[in-house]
Amino acid sequence: MPHNATKAVVVIGGGWAGTLIARDLSAKLDPSKYSITLVNDRPYFIHLIAGARLTVVAEDRLEDKVLIPFDRLFHNGNGTAKIGKVASVVEDEKGKGGEIVLRNGERIRYAALVIATGNSWAGPIDFPETDAEVRAHINSWRDKYEKAKHVVIVGGGPLGLETAGEVKETWPHKKVTVVHHRDQLLNDTWPEKYRKDVERRWEHFGVDFILGDKLDIPSTGTIGVITHKGKHLPDADLIPAFGSRPNTSFLKTFDGEVLNEYGAIRVDEHFEVPGHPGVFAAGDVTNRKETKQASKAHRHVPIVVENVISFLQGQPFKRMYKGLPESIIITLGKNGGSGYFDVLFGIMIGNWLSKWLVARHLGIKGSRRLRGY
């Protein structure tokens, strides 16, 4: 088959799911029959599990390890990484492929499409696009944390809590407060006993909490804030916020039924987008009712890969996703944390296991190895 007759598989998004789907496809698809293109707006995968430490702690130079290029991603060079931002997706007709349109006007054809664009984040891990800008962004936040007298973190989810721990471990005498809109930390996915355990461990570490309250993000340079309920923090001089939303704005002109009310992509049990044969989604960007985590996205990968191959070959889908038990480990600096596994009666772990399972190394070596390094 001549090269111009190959079927093109395009993967949008170079995050956890997207990179591993592209890599796995490159090992399983015949390059004489299929081409694989990974499209991402940055020149590398960012290991976001290390995001809190990366943006707080300078001494470890984590940027040299967690910004993982795509040059070794594809098996036997069977694939191409295209750096660019997707502006829209245009479908020829349902099940017959289409093309993605980049912001610069370039168009890339696809026979099968995988959307794995993850979430867009606010604050410290809202990374820019170019390498120079990303590194400047990281160094800027490190400098802000170092100079701040009182860091007030808006959002008591895992990332806010991990950032609080990294700041407190790096500068033990610096004031750190977490403001969370719920009466307990995290959300209702997790049982009360675990949420109380997290609060206790972080308070013992020196982190203060304001729960059941909200705080508007002030303009840069503001010193002193007042919460919605009137709590005055007169010396607060750095107020990072952590929140996310599905990175799907480029799909708004594709089909109004594709996105749910939160902007996540609707998928079926095969990770195919209903009503659009050959269009798949995976990872945090989907509407699967589960905590958005790399561990979940990791389990999406083999299902999507096999179903993409089945679609290309005109075969029925072989794999479906049945979900996973909820689990989490939130790190508290390099030597502690708290975890919960929703199995049996609900298993909780503390500092020692959290340290050895995640906090000490943040899974960086394993993540690099999965992407050819």
Secondary structure, 3 states (H helix, E strand, C coil): CCHHHCEEEEEECCCHHHHHHHHHHHHHCCCCCEEEEEEECCCEEECHHHHHHHHHCCCCCCHHHHEEECCCCCHHHCCEEEECCEEEEEECCCCCCEEEEECCCCEEEECEEEECCCEEECHHHCCCCCHHHHHHHHHHHHHHHHHCCEEEEECCCHHHHHHHHHHHHHCCCCEEEEEECCCCCCCCCCCHHHHHHHHHHHHHCCCEEEECCCCCCCCCCCCCEECCCCCEECCCCECCECCEEECCHHHCCCCCCCECCCCCECCCCCCECCCCCCEEECHHHECCCCCCCHHHHHHHHHHHHHHHHHHHCCCCCCCCCCCCCCEEEEECCCCCEEEEECCCCCEEECHHHHHHHHHCCCCHHHHHHHCCC
